[in-house]
Amino acid sequence: MSDKYQSFTASPIGKLLVKNLGLPSPMKLDRYVEGAPLVDGTVVVGGRGRLAESLPGLLDLLGIASTQAPLPTEGEGATYKGLVFDATGIASSTDLVALRDFFTPLLRRLDRCPRLVVLGTPPESVEGGERVAQRALEGFTRSLGKEIGRGGTVQLVYVADGAEAAVTSTLAFLLSPKSAYVSGQVVRIGATGTKKAAPVKDWQRPLAGKVALVTGASRGIGEQIARVLHRDGATVVGVDVPQAASELQSVMKEIEGDWLTLDITAHDAPQRIAHHLKEKHGGVDVVVHNAGITRDKKLANMKEDLWDSVIAVNLTAPERITRELLDQGVINKSGSIVGVASIAGIAGNVGQTNYAASKAGVIGFVDSLADELENGITINAVAPGFIITAMTAAVPFATREVGQRLNAMSQGGLPVDVAETIAWYASPGSTAVNGNVVRVCGQMMLGA
Ligand SMILES: NC(=O)c1ccc[n+]([C@@H]2O[C@H](COP(=O)([O-])OP(=O)(O)OC[C@H]3O[C@@H](n4cnc5c(N)ncnc54)[C@H](O)[C@@H]3O)[C@@H](O)[C@H]2O)c1
């Protein structure tokens, strides 16, 4: 499934029309290639706060070359692949000018697909002028995300006091092309649960020795999640409906994984999954609730079965399965639970009251469990925007075109973009990343 408009704009006639008619011109995004360095270039680090001193060392650990601002004038011709600004020292609205002072001169010196990260203090944890200034960072980063262009991304990471050493896995994700289609997001580290990251022995294979359950793994986004978690070292147990058994088996055989065919809404599905994981794998480290369906109709025409099936697959099944795995102690220490929500669950969508309710419910599910989990187990969700899969191929042409272009990157995302975000949550280095909902939507204009 390709983006025909994007291919057209790369052709000579397409380029001419884009230029003369002012049409959107989607840029080919950099994406991570297995075994490649995380960042193909140098990252400039600036700002003065709780993290400034440790940042160069953390980046070095990830094999990322960095240099400190202000830059020496002799390097004026050099260009940069990333910028990280420690804004935790900003304590009042007048201090905010430090953002302009750092970013403005550097914005003209960036390579294509640059990645920018601002680090802040959670506003709710401070008071007075500092709270005001830290909240202001959100407007700054979201606007810069819409301005930057050329496949660039901009994020804000709020780091709780005491969680400074837990930012490494998040920087590895946000500074690398693994986050190609993630922009304008606000991530919280150490906000709930532990403020410490579990140790990561090998940053190329952080999931080595871990077991990951992925529902809906036979195709689309679920298949990519399975492949990326396998690339990161996990043994994947794929689940899908019996009708998808042969596709599921062929994907799982390719990645040396295991499989289980069942309908996740079946009454005994949670017990069967728990039994399988305990007996064959001795537990599970990563649980990804990816299986999902749409049954679109305006509410005025919504039949009961359309409503029921969507809520059952997308929301009730993840709740029941998670509860069973937790009650039976099947999820290992520092494990990770990941929900797959949707932009529709944030912004709402015509014809999708059932789907949007189920996906907003997934966000509620994250909120409800984030404070409750113990043993370093985390829960987070992704909220994909327009991702090019069999599900979105069924969307009528005009709606699909609008869906694909209405974002800062003027294109749809790929299943791998969702998968990489989930792999970041799943890393043992992300035990302080809890209770987040990150949109994988190219910074869609809807529901910001
Ligand atoms: N494609 C997008 O643009 C997009 C956007 C936002 C959210 N999402 C979400 O991402 C997830 C994956 O979407 P996709 O586009 O890959 O969809 P898809 O239809 O291509 O794949 C979904 C998979 O889930 C499986 N499944 C469905 N019902 C099941 C059940 N009862 N038991 C077990 N397996 C079941 C299907 O057989 C299929 O393999 C879904 O939760 C979807 O809502 C997708």
The ligand as a Gaussian input file, in Angstrom:
#p B3LYP/6-31G(d) Opt

LIG

0 1
 N       -4.420000       1.901000      10.522000
 C       -4.626000       3.053000      11.153000
 O       -4.554000       4.137000      10.561000
 C       -4.940000       3.069000      12.628000
 C       -5.140000       4.300000      13.233000
 C       -5.403000       4.348000      14.589000
 C       -5.450000       3.182000      15.315000
 N       -5.265000       1.987000      14.704000
 C       -5.353000       0.783000      15.545000
 O       -4.204000      -0.023000      15.336000
 C       -4.541000      -1.401000      15.549000
 C       -4.117000      -2.217000      14.338000
 O       -4.748000      -1.679000      13.183000
 P       -4.458000      -2.189000      11.691000
 O       -4.661000      -1.008000      10.809000
 O       -3.177000      -2.925000      11.640000
 O       -5.721000      -3.174000      11.516000
 P       -5.846000      -4.536000      10.710000
 O       -7.306000      -4.726000      10.501000
 O       -4.952000      -4.548000       9.522000
 O       -5.321000      -5.621000      11.776000
 C       -6.009000      -5.917000      12.961000
 C       -5.669000      -7.337000      13.384000
 O       -6.406000      -7.638000      14.571000
 C       -6.968000      -8.933000      14.438000
 N       -8.193000      -9.072000      15.243000
 C       -9.357000      -8.398000      15.059000
 N      -10.275000      -8.853000      15.941000
 C       -9.668000      -9.797000      16.696000
 C      -10.126000     -10.638000      17.754000
 N      -11.376000     -10.583000      18.210000
 N       -9.246000     -11.529000      18.292000
 C       -7.956000     -11.594000      17.834000
 N       -7.499000     -10.827000      16.832000
 C       -8.340000      -9.941000      16.258000
 C       -7.281000      -9.037000      12.953000
 O       -7.481000     -10.384000      12.531000
 C       -6.063000      -8.377000      12.332000
 O       -5.012000      -9.289000      12.147000
 C       -6.039000      -1.422000      15.822000
 O       -6.258000      -1.432000      17.227000
 C       -6.533000      -0.120000      15.234000
 O       -7.723000       0.331000      15.827000
 C       -5.037000       1.896000      13.377000

